[in-house]
């Protein structure tokens, strides 16, 4: 089957929002045996939307749309699909009752405009949306399928995982592609390439290597008539890579670094606290993205001002002697927060995220201190990106070094 993805919303084509839905859907299609042939973005304009839908339906067997299912006048996905298929929308009693119950649960009256969210056409079925008021549409007509999903990523992903994938698996599909990703840290692409170079030219699988924020990823890809057949081709290659790279591998597939660190801390019975300056709390935010992180993360402080650092236990003499942007202060921050919070591990980050030099340190300079039960270490980085990226990259390098130490 050939597929087309259509991301709908003026906010997308104006650059006000970044489309994360299309990449998510695209990443899921190979393992379903569906070939993606195109992605488009279109604004909330009935003529442009109808034309784009028409073009997509002329080349694809299945069209995935996201966005445009809200209650406002500029939410036009349903209307465009109805126009494309020459069908008239009608209010579905079951959908209307579900919608009314949503508003009753929220203890607010349902505006008249939301009535359009309970509509269907003869060729469509409603796709339940437990996270919002906009159900999706599964439309089948003339050997074509349109799957319309809401725009908010959390709603779209929930609908995809709970409703759409099951329906797609029941369709007649072509050869499936299965991918296995192994995530590494501590070795560059050159070293990894030397170790697994003999696996790049196998006829059974395709091996790729990609530098990512969380280290270098190795991606094994294989084709087969079904998921199990393709997976059988991947397993021996995966096993050999793991035997060669060993401790360089920290995770695989959709695993996040912060999640894996949390599992390690829990298994070891260790607790953690942080003191951040230039990252502004981004490290603590990332750590607490993991459900259950309160079991090992006691808390963190954003010590943007030196007076807060000293209040938490950082020596004023160390700051004056080495400068606040230094490995000595980063280590002192890590030790101080560990003692202040009574944890097994403390992390301190200090650096320059702005555009001006600080104490002769160029913008992008970051020092990271990690105080473990038996030792305290530090690493230094110089980033050349913008403020937000410096905070994100410093946070990721901190987690990678913590993983390495654990």
C-alpha positions as CSV (number, residue, x, y, z in Angstrom):
1,X,0.0,0.0,0.0
2,X,1.1,3.5,-0.8
3,X,0.4,6.3,1.8
4,X,0.4,10.1,1.9
5,X,0.5,12.2,5.1
6,X,-1.3,15.5,5.2
7,X,-0.6,17.9,8.2
8,X,-3.3,20.5,8.4
9,X,-3.2,23.9,10.0
10,X,-2.2,27.5,9.1
11,X,0.0,27.6,12.2
12,X,2.2,25.0,10.6
13,X,2.7,26.7,7.3
14,X,3.3,30.0,9.1
15,X,6.1,28.5,11.2
16,X,4.3,29.0,14.5
17,X,4.3,25.3,15.3
18,X,6.7,22.5,14.3
19,X,4.9,19.4,12.9
20,X,5.8,16.4,15.0
21,X,2.9,14.3,13.8
22,X,4.1,13.5,10.3
23,X,7.5,12.3,11.4
24,X,5.8,10.1,14.0
25,X,3.4,8.5,11.5
26,X,6.2,8.1,8.9
27,X,8.4,6.2,11.4
28,X,5.6,3.7,12.0
29,X,4.6,2.9,8.4
30,X,7.6,0.6,7.3
31,X,6.9,-2.0,9.9
32,X,3.3,-2.1,8.8
33,X,4.2,-2.8,5.2
34,X,3.0,0.6,4.0
35,X,5.2,2.7,1.6
36,X,5.1,6.5,2.3
37,X,5.3,8.5,-1.0
38,X,4.7,12.0,0.3
39,X,4.1,14.5,3.1
40,X,2.4,17.9,2.7
41,X,1.4,20.8,4.9
42,X,-1.6,22.8,4.1
43,X,-3.4,25.7,5.8
44,X,-6.9,26.1,7.0
45,X,-8.3,26.9,3.6
46,X,-11.1,24.8,2.1
47,X,-9.9,25.2,-1.5
48,X,-6.3,24.4,-0.8
49,X,-7.2,21.6,1.5
50,X,-9.6,20.0,-1.0
51,X,-7.1,20.3,-3.8
52,X,-4.3,18.7,-1.7
53,X,-6.6,15.8,-0.6
54,X,-7.5,15.3,-4.3
55,X,-3.9,15.2,-5.3
56,X,-3.0,12.8,-2.5
57,X,-5.9,10.4,-3.3
58,X,-4.7,10.2,-6.9
59,X,-1.4,8.7,-6.0
60,X,-1.9,7.0,-2.6
61,X,-4.1,4.1,-1.3
62,X,-4.3,5.6,2.1
63,X,-4.2,9.2,3.4
64,X,-3.4,10.1,6.9
65,X,-4.5,13.6,8.0
66,X,-3.8,15.4,11.3
67,X,-5.4,18.6,12.4
68,X,-8.5,20.5,11.4
69,X,-11.0,18.5,13.6
70,X,-11.7,21.2,16.1
71,X,-15.0,23.1,16.7
72,X,-14.0,26.4,15.1
73,X,-14.9,27.9,11.6
74,X,-11.3,27.3,10.4
75,X,-11.4,23.5,11.3
76,X,-12.2,22.2,7.8
77,X,-10.9,18.6,7.5
78,X,-14.3,17.0,7.8
79,X,-15.9,19.4,5.3
80,X,-13.0,18.8,2.8
81,X,-13.2,15.0,3.0
82,X,-17.0,15.2,2.6
83,X,-16.6,17.5,-0.5
84,X,-13.9,15.2,-2.0
85,X,-16.2,12.2,-1.7
86,X,-19.4,14.2,-2.6
87,X,-21.1,13.2,0.7
88,X,-23.1,15.3,3.2
89,X,-22.1,15.3,6.9
90,X,-24.8,14.4,9.4
91,X,-24.9,14.4,13.2
92,X,-24.3,10.9,14.6
93,X,-26.3,10.4,17.8
94,X,-23.7,8.1,19.4
95,X,-20.9,10.5,18.8
96,X,-23.1,13.4,20.1
97,X,-23.8,11.6,23.3
98,X,-20.1,10.9,23.8
99,X,-19.3,14.5,23.2
100,X,-22.0,15.7,25.6
101,X,-20.7,13.5,28.3
102,X,-17.2,15.0,27.9
103,X,-18.6,18.4,28.7
104,X,-20.7,17.1,31.6
105,X,-17.5,15.6,33.1
106,X,-15.8,19.0,32.7
107,X,-18.8,20.7,34.3
108,X,-19.1,23.2,31.4
109,X,-21.8,23.7,28.8
110,X,-21.2,22.5,25.3
111,X,-20.9,25.4,22.8
112,X,-23.0,25.0,19.6
113,X,-19.9,25.0,17.5
114,X,-18.7,21.7,19.0
115,X,-21.7,20.0,17.3
116,X,-19.6,19.6,14.2
117,X,-17.3,17.2,16.1
118,X,-20.1,14.7,16.3
119,X,-20.7,14.6,12.5
120,X,-20.0,11.7,10.2
121,X,-20.5,10.9,6.5
122,X,-21.8,7.6,5.1
123,X,-18.4,6.4,4.2
124,X,-16.9,7.2,7.6
125,X,-16.6,5.6,11.1
126,X,-15.8,7.5,14.2
127,X,-12.4,6.9,15.8
128,X,-12.7,7.4,19.6
129,X,-10.5,10.0,21.2
130,X,-10.2,9.6,25.0
131,X,-7.9,12.6,25.4
132,X,-10.0,15.3,23.7
133,X,-13.3,16.3,22.2
134,X,-12.4,15.6,18.6
135,X,-12.9,12.0,17.4
136,X,-11.2,10.9,14.3
137,X,-12.6,9.6,11.1
138,X,-11.9,6.3,9.3
139,X,-13.1,6.7,5.8
140,X,-13.3,3.9,3.2
141,X,-14.6,4.5,-0.4
142,X,-13.5,3.5,-3.9
143,X,-10.7,1.3,-2.6
144,X,-9.2,4.3,-0.8
145,X,-8.8,5.0,2.9
146,X,-8.6,8.3,4.7
147,X,-7.6,8.3,8.4
148,X,-8.3,11.7,9.9
149,X,-6.8,12.3,13.3
150,X,-6.7,15.4,15.6
151,X,-3.7,17.7,15.6
152,X,-2.5,17.8,19.2
153,X,0.3,15.3,19.3
154,X,-0.8,13.6,22.5
155,X,-4.3,13.0,21.1
156,X,-3.0,11.9,17.7
157,X,-0.6,9.4,19.2
158,X,-3.2,8.0,21.5
159,X,-5.6,7.4,18.7
160,X,-2.8,5.9,16.5
161,X,-1.7,3.4,19.2
162,X,-5.2,2.5,20.5
163,X,-7.3,2.5,17.4
164,X,-5.5,3.0,14.1
165,X,-2.6,0.5,14.2
166,X,-5.0,-2.4,14.8
167,X,-7.1,-1.5,11.8
168,X,-4.0,-1.1,9.6
169,X,-2.8,-4.5,10.6
170,X,-6.0,-6.1,9.3
171,X,-5.4,-4.6,5.8
172,X,-3.7,-6.4,2.9
173,X,-0.2,-5.0,2.9
174,X,3.1,-5.5,1.2
175,X,6.5,-6.6,2.5
176,X,7.2,-5.1,5.9
177,X,10.3,-3.4,7.1
178,X,11.5,-3.9,10.7
179,X,14.1,-1.7,12.4
180,X,16.2,-2.3,15.5
181,X,18.1,0.7,16.9
182,X,21.0,0.2,19.4
183,X,22.0,3.4,21.2
184,X,25.7,3.9,22.3
185,X,27.8,6.3,24.3
186,X,31.5,6.7,24.8
187,X,32.7,5.9,21.2
188,X,32.7,8.0,18.1
189,X,31.5,7.0,14.7
190,X,35.0,6.2,13.5
191,X,35.7,3.7,16.4
192,X,32.3,2.1,16.1
193,X,32.8,1.8,12.3
194,X,36.1,-0.1,12.8
195,X,34.4,-2.5,15.2
196,X,31.4,-3.4,13.1
197,X,32.6,-2.6,9.5
198,X,32.2,-6.2,8.4
199,X,28.4,-6.0,9.1
200,X,27.7,-3.1,6.7
201,X,27.7,-5.2,3.6
202,X,25.4,-8.1,4.5
203,X,22.8,-9.1,2.0
204,X,20.2,-9.9,4.7
205,X,20.1,-6.6,6.5
206,X,21.0,-2.9,6.1
207,X,23.1,-1.3,8.8
208,X,23.3,2.4,9.3
209,X,25.1,4.7,11.8
210,X,23.8,8.1,13.0
211,X,25.2,10.6,15.4
212,X,22.5,11.8,17.7
213,X,22.2,14.0,20.8
214,X,22.2,10.9,23.0
215,X,25.3,9.3,21.3
216,X,25.8,7.3,18.2
217,X,22.9,5.1,17.1
218,X,23.2,1.9,15.1
219,X,20.2,1.1,13.1
220,X,19.6,-2.4,11.7
221,X,16.9,-2.7,9.1
222,X,15.5,-5.8,7.4
223,X,12.6,-6.7,5.0
224,X,10.3,-9.7,5.2
225,X,6.9,-10.9,4.3
226,X,5.8,-10.3,7.9
227,X,7.2,-8.9,11.2
228,X,8.5,-12.2,12.4
229,X,10.4,-13.1,9.2
230,X,12.1,-9.7,9.1
231,X,12.9,-9.9,12.8
232,X,14.6,-13.3,12.3
233,X,17.1,-11.6,9.9
234,X,17.8,-8.9,12.5
235,X,18.4,-11.1,15.6
236,X,21.8,-12.6,14.7
237,X,23.2,-9.2,13.6
238,X,21.9,-7.6,16.8
239,X,23.4,-10.3,18.9
240,X,26.8,-9.9,17.2
241,X,26.8,-6.1,17.6
242,X,26.0,-6.4,21.3
243,X,28.8,-8.9,21.8
244,X,31.3,-6.6,20.1
245,X,30.3,-3.2,21.5
246,X,29.2,-4.5,25.0
247,X,29.2,-1.6,27.5
248,X,29.0,1.1,24.8
249,X,25.3,0.3,24.4
250,X,23.0,2.0,26.9
251,X,19.6,1.4,25.3
252,X,17.6,0.5,22.2
253,X,14.6,1.5,20.1
254,X,12.4,4.0,21.9
255,X,14.2,3.9,25.3
256,X,15.2,7.3,26.7
257,X,18.4,7.9,28.5
258,X,16.7,9.5,31.5
259,X,14.5,6.4,31.8
260,X,17.4,4.0,31.7
261,X,19.3,6.1,34.3
262,X,16.2,6.0,36.5
263,X,16.1,2.2,36.2
264,X,19.8,2.0,37.2
265,X,19.5,4.3,40.1
266,X,16.5,2.4,41.4
267,X,18.3,-1.0,41.0
268,X,21.3,0.4,42.8
269,X,19.2,2.1,45.5
270,X,20.9,5.5,44.8
271,X,19.4,9.0,45.1
272,X,20.2,12.1,43.1
273,X,20.0,15.9,43.5
274,X,21.0,18.7,41.2
275,X,22.3,22.3,41.3
276,X,22.1,24.1,37.9
277,X,23.1,27.5,36.7
278,X,23.3,27.9,32.9
279,X,20.8,25.0,32.2
280,X,18.2,26.8,34.3
281,X,16.5,23.6,35.6
282,X,16.4,21.8,32.3
283,X,18.3,18.8,33.8
284,X,15.8,18.5,36.6
285,X,13.0,18.8,34.1
286,X,14.4,16.0,32.0
287,X,15.0,13.7,34.9
288,X,11.4,14.2,36.1
289,X,9.9,13.3,32.7
290,X,10.2,9.7,33.9
291,X,7.2,8.3,35.8
292,X,8.3,7.3,39.3
293,X,11.4,9.6,39.3
294,X,10.4,10.8,42.8
295,X,11.7,7.5,44.0
296,X,15.3,8.4,43.3
297,X,15.4,12.2,42.5
298,X,15.1,14.3,45.7
299,X,15.1,17.6,43.9
300,X,17.1,20.4,42.4
301,X,18.0,24.1,42.7
302,X,18.5,26.7,40.0
303,X,21.4,28.7,41.5
304,X,21.6,31.4,38.8
305,X,23.0,33.9,41.3
306,X,26.3,33.2,43.2
307,X,24.6,34.0,46.5
308,X,22.4,31.0,46.0
309,X,25.4,28.8,45.3
310,X,27.0,29.9,48.5
311,X,23.8,29.5,50.4
312,X,23.6,25.9,49.3
313,X,27.2,25.3,50.4
314,X,29.5,26.3,47.6
315,X,32.7,27.9,48.9
316,X,33.0,31.6,48.2
317,X,36.8,31.1,48.2
318,X,36.5,28.5,45.4
319,X,34.4,30.9,43.3
320,X,36.8,33.8,43.8
321,X,39.9,31.7,43.2
322,X,38.8,29.8,40.1
323,X,35.9,31.8,38.8
324,X,32.2,30.7,38.7
325,X,32.7,29.2,35.2
326,X,35.1,26.5,36.2
327,X,35.4,22.8,36.8
328,X,36.2,23.5,40.4
329,X,33.0,25.3,41.0
330,X,31.0,22.6,39.1
331,X,32.5,19.9,41.3
332,X,31.9,22.1,44.4
333,X,28.2,22.5,43.3
334,X,27.9,18.8,42.9
335,X,29.3,18.1,46.4
336,X,27.4,20.8,48.0
337,X,24.0,19.8,46.7
338,X,24.7,16.2,47.6
339,X,25.4,17.1,51.2
340,X,22.6,19.7,51.4
341,X,20.0,17.3,50.0
342,X,21.4,14.2,51.7
343,X,21.6,12.2,48.5
344,X,24.1,9.6,47.2
345,X,24.8,11.6,44.0
346,X,25.0,15.3,43.3
347,X,25.3,17.1,40.0
348,X,26.4,20.7,39.4
349,X,26.4,22.6,36.1
350,X,27.8,26.0,35.5
351,X,28.5,27.7,32.2
352,X,27.8,30.4,29.7
353,X,24.5,30.0,27.8
354,X,24.3,33.6,26.7
355,X,26.0,35.5,23.8
356,X,28.6,37.4,25.9
357,X,31.9,36.3,27.5
358,X,31.8,35.7,31.2
359,X,35.1,35.7,33.1
360,X,36.9,35.3,29.8
361,X,34.9,32.2,29.0
362,X,33.5,32.1,25.6
363,X,29.7,31.6,25.1
364,X,28.9,27.9,25.1
365,X,31.4,26.9,27.7
366,X,29.9,24.5,30.2
367,X,31.4,22.6,33.1
368,X,29.6,19.6,34.6
369,X,30.4,18.1,38.0
370,X,29.2,14.8,39.3
371,X,29.8,13.7,42.9
372,X,29.3,10.0,43.3
373,X,29.5,8.0,46.6
374,X,33.2,7.3,46.1
375,X,34.5,10.1,43.9
376,X,33.8,13.4,42.2
377,X,34.5,14.0,38.5
378,X,34.0,16.8,36.1
379,X,33.8,17.2,32.3
380,X,34.0,20.4,30.2
381,X,32.3,21.2,26.9
382,X,32.2,24.1,24.5
383,X,29.1,24.3,22.4
384,X,28.6,26.5,19.4
385,X,24.9,26.6,19.2
386,X,22.2,28.9,20.5
387,X,21.0,29.3,24.1
388,X,18.3,26.7,24.1
389,X,20.5,24.2,22.3
390,X,23.3,24.8,24.8
391,X,20.9,24.0,27.7
392,X,19.7,20.8,25.9
393,X,23.1,19.6,24.9
394,X,24.6,20.2,28.3
395,X,21.8,18.3,29.9
396,X,22.2,15.4,27.5
397,X,26.0,15.3,28.1
398,X,25.4,15.3,31.8
399,X,23.0,12.4,31.6
400,X,25.4,10.5,29.3
401,X,28.3,11.0,31.7
402,X,26.1,10.0,34.6
403,X,25.2,6.8,32.7
404,X,28.9,6.2,32.0
405,X,29.8,6.5,35.7
406,X,26.9,4.3,36.8
